[in-house]
Amino acid sequence: MITTTPDLVAEALFVSDLQPSETPTPQAIQSAISRMIQRYGAEGCAACVATEFGDHPETAVRRMGWVRQILGTV
C-alpha cells in the first residue's frame, strides 16, 4: 500500500486523542501527528482508521471531516 504524505498526516491526526472540543493549537496538532506516526507508522495509522470506519462508520465519518477541516486551516 502506498500512502501519500497528506493522507498519512490525516490518518495520524484521526487516530490521535485530540478532540474537536479541545480546539487544539497548531503546535498540539503537529505534536499529536508526530506521536501517532512514531507509535503506529504509516501502515498502523491506516489500519486504525480502517478499523474505526468498519466498527463505527457514523462516528468515523464525522471525525475524518473534522480532521480534513482542521488540516485545511493549519
TAGI-V615942 format. One record per pair of residues at least 24 apart in sequence whose ideal C-beta (glycine too) atoms are under 10 Angstrom apart, sorted by the first residue. I is the first residue (numbers start at 0). GAP is how many residues later the second one is. D is the distance in Angstrom with one decimal. If there is no record, write none. Layout:
((I/GAP/D) (I/GAP/D))
This chain:
((0/41/8.3) (0/42/6.9) (0/45/6.8) (0/46/9.7) (1/40/9.3) (2/38/9.9) (2/39/4.8) (2/40/7.9) (2/42/8.2) (2/43/6.2) (3/38/9.9) (4/37/9.6) (5/62/9.6) (5/65/7.7) (6/35/8.8) (6/38/9.1) (6/39/8.0) (6/42/9.4) (7/25/8.7) (7/28/9.5) (7/29/6.8) (7/33/9.4) (7/34/5.3) (7/35/9.9) (7/37/6.4) (7/38/8.0) (8/24/5.7) (8/25/9.9) (8/27/9.6) (8/28/8.4) (8/36/9.3) (8/58/8.9) (8/62/6.5) (8/65/9.6) (9/35/9.0) (9/39/8.4) (9/54/7.3) (9/57/5.2) (9/58/6.5) (9/60/9.6) (9/61/6.1) (10/25/8.1) (10/26/8.9) (10/29/8.7) (10/31/7.8) (10/32/9.9) (10/33/9.1) (10/34/4.0) (10/35/5.5) (10/36/9.2) (10/37/7.5) (10/38/4.9) (10/39/9.3) (10/53/9.1) (10/56/8.5) (11/24/3.9) (11/25/5.0) (11/26/9.3) (11/27/9.0) (11/28/7.6) (11/29/9.7) (11/30/8.7) (11/32/9.5) (11/33/5.0) (11/34/9.7) (11/36/9.3) (11/37/9.3) (11/55/9.3) (12/24/10.0) (12/32/9.1) (12/50/9.3) (12/51/9.4) (12/53/8.9) (12/54/4.9) (12/55/9.4) (12/57/7.2) (12/58/6.7) (12/61/9.4) (13/31/7.6) (13/32/9.8) (13/34/7.6) (13/35/5.3) (13/38/7.5) (13/39/9.6) (13/46/8.0) (13/49/6.0) (13/50/6.0) (13/52/8.9) (13/53/5.0) (13/54/9.5) (14/24/8.6) (14/25/6.6) (14/29/8.2) (14/30/5.5) (14/31/9.3) (14/32/9.3) (14/33/4.3) (14/34/6.5) (14/36/9.4) (14/37/7.9) (14/48/9.5) (14/52/9.7) (15/29/9.5) (15/51/9.1) (17/48/9.3) (17/49/9.2) (17/52/8.6) (18/44/9.3) (18/47/8.9) (19/42/8.9) (19/43/8.3) (19/45/9.8) (19/46/4.9) (19/47/9.4) (19/49/8.9) (19/50/7.8) (22/47/9.6) (23/46/7.5) (23/50/9.3) (24/49/9.3) (25/44/9.3) (25/47/8.8) (25/48/5.0) (26/47/9.9) (28/38/9.7) (28/41/6.6) (28/42/8.0) (28/44/9.8) (28/45/5.8) (29/44/7.9) (32/38/9.1) (32/41/9.8))
